[in-house]
């Protein structure tokens, strides 16, 4: 039987996490460079959405966010 997001506390938490991440990105998007925007969007649309729907991992995946550090270092090196 599939989990119901409206009655299952864990699924409601995961849905809220994804919604909060999306809202946070919308709030800060104009301050990010285009590469960081793409990374953050992919993190939300692919990683967080997959985590929410599959409910296999105990916490949201953050490995893609390491790309933000790499892109920041590359930009600082080129400046």
For each residue, the residues with C-beta under 8 A, 3 or more apart:
1:
2:
3: 8 10 11 55
4: 7 8 11
5: 8 11 12 14 15
6: 12
7: 4
8: 3 4 5 11 12
9: 12 13
10: 3 13 14 55
11: 3 4 5 8 14 15 52 55
12: 5 6 8 9 15 16
13: 9 10 16 17
14: 5 10 11 17 18 51 52 55
15: 5 11 12 18 19 52
16: 12 13 19 20
17: 13 14 20 21 48 52 60
18: 14 15 21 22 44 48 49 52
19: 15 16 22 23
20: 16 17 23 24
21: 17 18 24 25 43 44 48
22: 18 19 25 26 44
23: 19 20 26 27
24: 20 21 27 28
25: 21 22 28 29 37 40 41 44
26: 22 23 29
27: 23 24
28: 24 25 31 32
29: 25 26 32 37 40
30:
31: 28
32: 28 29 36 37 40
33: 36 37 71 75
34: 37 38
35: 38 39 71
36: 32 33 39 40 68 71 72
37: 25 29 32 33 34 40 41
38: 34 35 41 42
39: 35 36 42 43 64 65 67 68 71
40: 25 29 32 36 37 43 44 68
41: 25 37 38 44 45
42: 38 39 45 46 47 64
43: 21 39 40 46 47 48 62 64 65
44: 18 21 22 25 40 41 47 48 49
45: 41 42 48 49
46: 42 43 49 50 64
47: 42 43 44 50 51 60 61 63 64
48: 17 18 21 43 44 45 51 52 60 61
49: 18 44 45 46 52 53
50: 46 47 53 54 61
51: 14 47 48 54 55 56 57 60 61
52: 11 14 15 17 18 48 49 55
53: 49 50
54: 50 51 57
55: 3 10 11 14 51 52
56: 51
57: 51 54 60 61
58:
59:
60: 17 47 48 51 57
61: 47 48 50 51 57 64
62: 43 65 66
63: 47 66
64: 39 42 43 46 47 61 67
65: 39 43 62 68 69
66: 62 63 69 70
67: 39 64 70 71
68: 36 39 40 65 71 72
69: 65 66 72 73
70: 66 67 73 74
71: 33 35 36 39 67 68 74 75
72: 36 68 69 75 76
73: 69 70 76 77
74: 70 71 77 78
75: 33 71 72 78 79
76: 72 73 79
77: 73 74
78: 74 75
79: 75 76
